[in-house]
């Protein structure tokens, strides 16, 4: 099985409604994909309104507690079904770099 490293809290958000992951290169692989929560924490992600809404849909948090999220570990698996260049689609998660 292949794996992809994603910084927290983006990694956890994948399991709570974030169905697009922005990457700089296209993959030909399709199928099961392990999500590895990287050791580094994304400060930008911890304040991103979409991440906050995915993780806590019923609360109005403005930032996240970093200690509440696993890092440096596989936190689950997903099914990679497609990969395509950014073309202004896939809202709201398809952000331009």
N, C-alpha and C positions, 0 to 999 in steps of 0.2 A: 504494500500500500504506500502511496505517496503521502507526503505531508507538506504543509505550508505553515511558516511561522508568521504570526500576526501579533502585533503589540496589543496589550490590554489597554483599554477596555473594549477595543474593536473586536478582539477575539470572542469574548463572551457575547457581544451584540450579534455576532453571526448566528448564534443559537436562539436568539430572541427577536428575530425579524429582519436582521440585516442580511439581505440576500444577494448583495453585490459586493465584491471585494476588488478594489482598485489595485492594479499591478502595472508595472512598466513594460512587461513583455507578455506575449500571448503563449499559452500552453497548448500543446496538441493533446495532452492527457485528458481523458474523461473517465469518471468513475469515482469510487470511494476516495475520500481525501481526509486525512487526519489534520486537525487544527491544533497547532502547537502555540501556546501562549508564550510569546517571547519574554525574555528576562527584563527587557526595557518597558517602561510605562509611557504611554502617549498622553502628555499633558493636554494636547489639542483634543484628543479623543475624550478625555474625561470632562471636557466642557462642551462638547459638540451636542447641540440640541437633539439631533437624530439618535445619537447613542443614548443620551439620557432618557429619551422617550421609549426606546427599545428596551432598556434595562428596567425602567421604572415607569410603566405607562400610566399609573394612577397617582403619581407623586410629582411635585414640582421641585426636583433637585436642581441645583445650579452647578454642582461638581460632585465627583465621586471619591469615596475613600479607597485609596489604592490598596490598602492591606486586605480588603475584602475579596480580592480577585487573585486566583492562582496565576503564577508566572513560572516560566521554565518547565512547562509540562504539557503533555497532550491533554486537551480538555474535552475532546469529542471528535466525532467524524461527521462529515457531510457528503453529499453527492455532488461532484463537480459536473454540471450539465452543459456548460457553454463557456466560451471565452472569445471576446471580440474587442477590437479597438474602440477606444472612447469616441463616441460620435454624438454626444449631447443627448443620449438616450438613457434609459434605465433610472429615471428619477424615482425616488429622491436620492438614492445611494450612489448613482453614477456621477461622481464628481470629476471635474477636469483637474489635471495635475497643476 
